[in-house]
Every structure is written in C-alpha cells, then in structure tokens.
C-alpha cells in the first residue's frame, strides 16, 4: 500500500508483505470510513488461502493486520461500512465453493 499526504508528489510505501514461493498477498478493496480511518481487505494466497483485513486510523500512514477467525480457503473480496462502528465483508471460499457475509462491530 502506498499513501500520499502531499497531493500526489510522493507515494511512500506504508504497508508491504514479503512474498515468497509459497505465500503472496492480494488486496481487493480499500474503504475510507473517515478522513483518517481506512480498511483494506484481500487474501494471503499460498498453499492455503486466508482472508486478510488491514486497518489504519492515521490516514494510511500505518496499518494493523486484523485477524479474523474465518475458515481456510476464504478470501475477503469486498467491504461496506454503513457506519463507522459497523462494517461488512463479502467472503468467498474456494474450497467449499460458497460465500458469506462477515460483520465487524
């Protein structure tokens, strides 16, 4: 993830996950909940798929991985925040060939 705070003149990297032969990460969506609070979702893809949720409360300068107890094979593909306190994620599972909605509050 790269973030600008100077109108696009510079884009320093604020989050990076190293990749190797058995593990990579993909982000599918980023949602701004406010001017400073941001959520991103995606998946850690490798031998198994695991959902990935990243959270920033300082406008994207720093990120925290928010680990959710969602089954192996799942990826988070979309986010919605109807309020700052409640969010939803669309979860797809390649193993069970199913989808679901996860709620964050």
ChimeraX commands (.cxc) that place a marker at each C-alpha (Angstrom):
marker #1 position 0.00,0.00,0.00 radius 0.5
marker #1 position 1.32,3.43,-0.92 radius 0.5
marker #1 position -0.10,6.62,0.59 radius 0.5
marker #1 position 0.33,10.27,-0.32 radius 0.5
marker #1 position -0.01,13.19,2.08 radius 0.5
marker #1 position 1.35,15.90,-0.24 radius 0.5
marker #1 position -1.19,15.94,-3.05 radius 0.5
marker #1 position 0.45,13.13,-5.02 radius 0.5
marker #1 position 4.01,14.45,-5.23 radius 0.5
marker #1 position 5.36,11.44,-3.30 radius 0.5
marker #1 position 3.89,8.00,-2.62 radius 0.5
marker #1 position 5.81,6.27,0.19 radius 0.5
marker #1 position 5.04,2.63,0.88 radius 0.5
marker #1 position 3.13,2.30,4.16 radius 0.5
marker #1 position 2.40,-1.43,4.10 radius 0.5
marker #1 position 4.20,-4.29,2.45 radius 0.5
marker #1 position 4.03,-8.02,2.98 radius 0.5
marker #1 position 7.02,-10.01,1.74 radius 0.5
marker #1 position 6.23,-12.67,-0.82 radius 0.5
marker #1 position 7.98,-15.97,-1.35 radius 0.5
marker #1 position 7.47,-19.08,-3.43 radius 0.5
marker #1 position 4.64,-20.38,-1.22 radius 0.5
marker #1 position 2.95,-17.20,0.01 radius 0.5
marker #1 position 1.70,-13.96,-1.53 radius 0.5
marker #1 position -0.88,-11.33,-0.66 radius 0.5
marker #1 position -3.54,-9.65,-2.76 radius 0.5
marker #1 position -5.73,-6.72,-1.78 radius 0.5
marker #1 position -9.15,-6.46,-3.40 radius 0.5
marker #1 position -10.71,-3.37,-1.87 radius 0.5
marker #1 position -9.93,-0.32,0.27 radius 0.5
marker #1 position -12.66,1.68,2.04 radius 0.5
marker #1 position -12.33,5.06,3.71 radius 0.5
marker #1 position -14.57,5.13,6.79 radius 0.5
marker #1 position -13.48,8.69,7.60 radius 0.5
marker #1 position -10.61,11.04,6.70 radius 0.5
marker #1 position -8.30,9.04,8.96 radius 0.5
marker #1 position -9.83,5.56,9.28 radius 0.5
marker #1 position -9.29,3.13,6.40 radius 0.5
marker #1 position -9.96,-0.59,5.94 radius 0.5
marker #1 position -8.50,-2.90,3.27 radius 0.5
marker #1 position -9.39,-6.50,2.52 radius 0.5
marker #1 position -7.95,-9.31,0.47 radius 0.5
marker #1 position -6.21,-12.62,1.00 radius 0.5
marker #1 position -2.97,-14.29,1.82 radius 0.5
marker #1 position -2.59,-16.72,-1.05 radius 0.5
marker #1 position -0.26,-19.68,-0.93 radius 0.5
marker #1 position -0.68,-23.31,-0.04 radius 0.5
marker #1 position -3.97,-22.24,1.52 radius 0.5
marker #1 position -5.97,-19.04,1.20 radius 0.5
marker #1 position -6.64,-16.95,4.28 radius 0.5
marker #1 position -8.63,-13.71,4.48 radius 0.5
marker #1 position -6.70,-10.50,5.11 radius 0.5
marker #1 position -8.04,-7.37,6.80 radius 0.5
marker #1 position -5.87,-4.29,7.28 radius 0.5
marker #1 position -6.87,-1.26,9.36 radius 0.5
marker #1 position -5.42,2.26,9.56 radius 0.5
marker #1 position -6.52,5.00,11.94 radius 0.5
marker #1 position -3.98,7.61,10.81 radius 0.5
marker #1 position -4.93,8.14,7.19 radius 0.5
marker #1 position -2.88,5.21,5.87 radius 0.5
marker #1 position 0.49,6.08,7.42 radius 0.5
marker #1 position 0.49,2.83,9.42 radius 0.5
marker #1 position -1.52,-0.39,9.13 radius 0.5
marker #1 position -2.56,-3.11,11.56 radius 0.5
marker #1 position -3.49,-6.62,10.48 radius 0.5
marker #1 position -6.88,-7.50,11.91 radius 0.5
marker #1 position -7.01,-11.28,12.09 radius 0.5
marker #1 position -10.43,-12.81,11.83 radius 0.5
marker #1 position -11.35,-16.41,12.62 radius 0.5
marker #1 position -12.63,-17.29,9.15 radius 0.5
marker #1 position -12.07,-20.71,7.64 radius 0.5
marker #1 position -9.14,-21.73,5.45 radius 0.5
marker #1 position -9.81,-21.23,1.75 radius 0.5
marker #1 position -11.65,-17.95,2.35 radius 0.5
marker #1 position -10.80,-14.60,0.80 radius 0.5
marker #1 position -12.32,-11.21,1.62 radius 0.5
marker #1 position -13.37,-9.59,-1.65 radius 0.5
marker #1 position -15.47,-6.56,-0.72 radius 0.5
marker #1 position -16.13,-4.16,2.18 radius 0.5
marker #1 position -19.00,-1.94,3.24 radius 0.5
marker #1 position -19.21,0.38,6.25 radius 0.5
marker #1 position -22.72,1.79,6.69 radius 0.5
marker #1 position -21.45,3.45,9.90 radius 0.5
marker #1 position -18.02,3.94,11.44 radius 0.5
marker #1 position -18.82,1.32,14.08 radius 0.5
marker #1 position -20.25,-1.42,11.83 radius 0.5
marker #1 position -18.73,-3.00,8.76 radius 0.5
marker #1 position -19.45,-5.95,6.49 radius 0.5
marker #1 position -17.18,-8.06,4.29 radius 0.5
marker #1 position -18.10,-10.42,1.48 radius 0.5
marker #1 position -16.19,-13.67,1.99 radius 0.5
marker #1 position -15.72,-16.25,-0.75 radius 0.5
marker #1 position -14.42,-19.75,-0.08 radius 0.5
marker #1 position -12.70,-21.63,-2.89 radius 0.5
marker #1 position -12.70,-24.95,-1.02 radius 0.5
marker #1 position -16.41,-25.11,-0.17 radius 0.5
marker #1 position -17.47,-23.10,-3.25 radius 0.5
marker #1 position -19.58,-20.87,-1.00 radius 0.5
marker #1 position -19.85,-17.24,0.01 radius 0.5
marker #1 position -20.93,-15.44,3.14 radius 0.5
marker #1 position -21.04,-12.04,4.78 radius 0.5
marker #1 position -18.97,-11.28,7.88 radius 0.5
marker #1 position -19.90,-8.48,10.27 radius 0.5
marker #1 position -17.42,-6.29,12.14 radius 0.5
marker #1 position -18.56,-4.22,15.12 radius 0.5
marker link #1:1,2 radius 0.2
marker link #1:2,3 radius 0.2
marker link #1:3,4 radius 0.2
marker link #1:4,5 radius 0.2
marker link #1:5,6 radius 0.2
marker link #1:6,7 radius 0.2
marker link #1:7,8 radius 0.2
marker link #1:8,9 radius 0.2
marker link #1:9,10 radius 0.2
marker link #1:10,11 radius 0.2
marker link #1:11,12 radius 0.2
marker link #1:12,13 radius 0.2
marker link #1:13,14 radius 0.2
marker link #1:14,15 radius 0.2
marker link #1:15,16 radius 0.2
marker link #1:16,17 radius 0.2
marker link #1:17,18 radius 0.2
marker link #1:18,19 radius 0.2
marker link #1:19,20 radius 0.2
marker link #1:20,21 radius 0.2
marker link #1:21,22 radius 0.2
marker link #1:22,23 radius 0.2
marker link #1:23,24 radius 0.2
marker link #1:24,25 radius 0.2
marker link #1:25,26 radius 0.2
marker link #1:26,27 radius 0.2
marker link #1:27,28 radius 0.2
marker link #1:28,29 radius 0.2
marker link #1:29,30 radius 0.2
marker link #1:30,31 radius 0.2
marker link #1:31,32 radius 0.2
marker link #1:32,33 radius 0.2
marker link #1:33,34 radius 0.2
marker link #1:34,35 radius 0.2
marker link #1:35,36 radius 0.2
marker link #1:36,37 radius 0.2
marker link #1:37,38 radius 0.2
marker link #1:38,39 radius 0.2
marker link #1:39,40 radius 0.2
marker link #1:40,41 radius 0.2
marker link #1:41,42 radius 0.2
marker link #1:42,43 radius 0.2
marker link #1:43,44 radius 0.2
marker link #1:44,45 radius 0.2
marker link #1:45,46 radius 0.2
marker link #1:46,47 radius 0.2
marker link #1:47,48 radius 0.2
marker link #1:48,49 radius 0.2
marker link #1:49,50 radius 0.2
marker link #1:50,51 radius 0.2
marker link #1:51,52 radius 0.2
marker link #1:52,53 radius 0.2
marker link #1:53,54 radius 0.2
marker link #1:54,55 radius 0.2
marker link #1:55,56 radius 0.2
marker link #1:56,57 radius 0.2
marker link #1:57,58 radius 0.2
marker link #1:58,59 radius 0.2
marker link #1:59,60 radius 0.2
marker link #1:60,61 radius 0.2
marker link #1:61,62 radius 0.2
marker link #1:62,63 radius 0.2
marker link #1:63,64 radius 0.2
marker link #1:64,65 radius 0.2
marker link #1:65,66 radius 0.2
marker link #1:66,67 radius 0.2
marker link #1:67,68 radius 0.2
marker link #1:68,69 radius 0.2
marker link #1:69,70 radius 0.2
marker link #1:70,71 radius 0.2
marker link #1:71,72 radius 0.2
marker link #1:72,73 radius 0.2
marker link #1:73,74 radius 0.2
marker link #1:74,75 radius 0.2
marker link #1:75,76 radius 0.2
marker link #1:76,77 radius 0.2
marker link #1:77,78 radius 0.2
marker link #1:78,79 radius 0.2
marker link #1:79,80 radius 0.2
marker link #1:80,81 radius 0.2
marker link #1:81,82 radius 0.2
marker link #1:82,83 radius 0.2
marker link #1:83,84 radius 0.2
marker link #1:84,85 radius 0.2
marker link #1:85,86 radius 0.2
marker link #1:86,87 radius 0.2
marker link #1:87,88 radius 0.2
marker link #1:88,89 radius 0.2
marker link #1:89,90 radius 0.2
marker link #1:90,91 radius 0.2
marker link #1:91,92 radius 0.2
marker link #1:92,93 radius 0.2
marker link #1:93,94 radius 0.2
marker link #1:94,95 radius 0.2
marker link #1:95,96 radius 0.2
marker link #1:96,97 radius 0.2
marker link #1:97,98 radius 0.2
marker link #1:98,99 radius 0.2
marker link #1:99,100 radius 0.2
marker link #1:100,101 radius 0.2
marker link #1:101,102 radius 0.2
marker link #1:102,103 radius 0.2
marker link #1:103,104 radius 0.2
marker link #1:104,105 radius 0.2
view
